[in-house]
């Protein structure tokens, strides 16, 4: 058992067995040089002698083909499924990609799926494996997202992004040598995905206070610790040193474990992710090439910080003890406003967040992305509808806007 799993298990030791069972599904996490060479041995111990390996054009050359050669030497049958890009050159987690993988699983009789690549390949693989009733193994090729060990699969269905329950990986093999050679923008995107925890953790706490959403302090603490590790190691991450890559990849996986422990994505996904998903769906609608998820999340976090700090400074129109007839959420917002405002102060100012993104070579704000001001304005007013069941401060601002001083 790896130190990351051991640490999380230790922190969560007093939780009910039902919650700990999610962690039990992850049997091994290896973040080390040469981790690729450990995959065959793991498959042999599980007696998974036939696998489908999901790759794209880039990840096949970087890790897919070397891994396929290693597995073949161990007498493991490998069906390489190379996902095809759309006309813009993007591999999309949509119906077409899912069917491509599911058909290969059915035709090969595979016992497991290997996801070799980034977040999109993992989302496709985890849902295809879930549909086929077989496990999947994570082989990240860049420290770019925190969804490697997630159980949710964000899938584009007829142009709309929906997060669908699936399965987490049985094991994760993150080869540091491969991660260090990944394009710098992918590493910056991973840092952006982590930076978004500043606002996602706030939104989660806000939702628990005013809308009664479930909350798990241990998951919040694990996520906060992972975030702090990244911020403290920002210079190493920016240099893409071995230590920096280990810090970032470890933090991304810890964030994923926090989600597994809680059972939902609340710890790591708030209004900043809703903006990112809104922009993604708009780009698909317009036929424009996609932006990296983490780059969007980092830039969105800057915008959400700007809005939330403004709301915290302006305050509410209503005083504590709202008038009769106010709905429950309105009452709770006014009753908890001092605590909410205190939590807002824990989110770094937009300039600080932008500086951190700049240190790793990522976009310091939306102005550095091809996102027009009209789209930004519209998304700030509508992105909460992407996950309408999540009650973020952005949701409250758009639904209960009259509460806030203009």
Secondary structure, 3 states (H helix, E strand, C coil): CCHHHHHHHHHCCCCCHHHHHHHHCCCEEEEECCHHHHHHHHHHHHCCCEEEEEECHHHHHHHHHHHHHHHHHCCCEEEEEECCCCCCCCCCCEHHHHHHHHHHHHHHCCCEEEEEECHHHHHHHHHHHHHHCCEEEEEECCCCCCCCCCCEEEEEECCEEEEEECCCCCEEEEEHHHHHCCCHHHHHHHHHHHHCHHHHHHHHHHHHHHHCCCCCHHHHHHHHHHHHHHHHCHHHHHHCCHHHHHHHHHHHHHHHHHHHHHCCCHHHCCHHHHHHHHHHHHHHHHCCCCCCHHHHHHHHHHHHHHHHHHHHHHCECCCCCCCCCCCHHHHHHHHCHHHHHHHHCCCCCHHHHHHHHHHCCCCCCHHHCCCCHHHHHHHHHHHHHHHCCCCCHHHHHHHCHHHECC
